[in-house]
């Protein structure tokens, strides 16, 4: 997939494409329906298809002191969209210049001049241009004026549940409460963190549980606790992964005052520093808590590892997201 920064210098092979426009944080099942429609329209027209998205998240630009809990920061979002078959992803910098464009200016500069789109697909709640004045109806009118087609996708809900549309905000709330299985159902894959392994304080080695440490984006706010996770080297394809007990929290036993994602890889002995890893959150094992002694903590960690393996064994028997496109790719190690 071509990753285009700013939709400037767009390769000729990507011009005239069908594009889906949105933030697509999480690339959840609602987003995937929208992308499916873009793909189908591209096949009908005999055109490539791609995605137009924004970095940073617009909320981060307007409220920089309130970090957004991003479900899929830029690199992971691009990886997911590429897995779904997009030819390109144009990432527009959401800055003062972009935010000052009126709806007509946004369409003319980015969709007509830079991308020469043949068709636009977007959601029913997509707003664009200065002051969010541009609506789906605005896009439809401008498409007629500028010579490209427009498809507006209604809200997407789970089959039989018309009152619960798929929503990035709802998924964030599920994760904040530790409901990772509910989040997975709405995402269509197990929520995943992508990040580089960095050196921690190596305290885990002193108690027999060495961990890998991954720095998360500011604003990341899942429930503090121990999780059953699967870990894979992001550079490798194929069903090669390690079971792990993942910890997201503030280490209350050690009073560090810092927030971490740490994973103890069960049965692994090696050096992963500097590698980008994918960590899939399968299930919550228990909430974070303070222990009265290191010995008590170590005993609980042994129990956590046993419970983790039990949960991951259950996943082998029945993976609730394996029937969805990204869930299937994830289960096969192809995400």
Secondary structure, DSSP 8 states (H G I E B T S, - for coil): -EEEETT-S--GGGTT-EEEES--TT--HHHHHHHHHHHHHHHHHT--EEEEEEES-HHHHHTTTS----SS-HHHHHHHHHHTT-SEEEEEE-SHHHHH--HHHHIIIIIIIIT--SEEEEETT--BSGGG-B-HHHHHHHHHHHT-EEEEE---B-TT-TT-B--HHHHHHHHHTT-HHHHHHHHTS--EEEEEEE----HHHHTT---EEE---TT----SEEEEEEEEETT--SS--EEEEEEEE--TTTT----EEEEEETT--S--TT-EEEEEEEEEEEE----SSHHHHHHHHHHHHHHHHHHHHHHHH--TTTTSHHHHHHHTT--
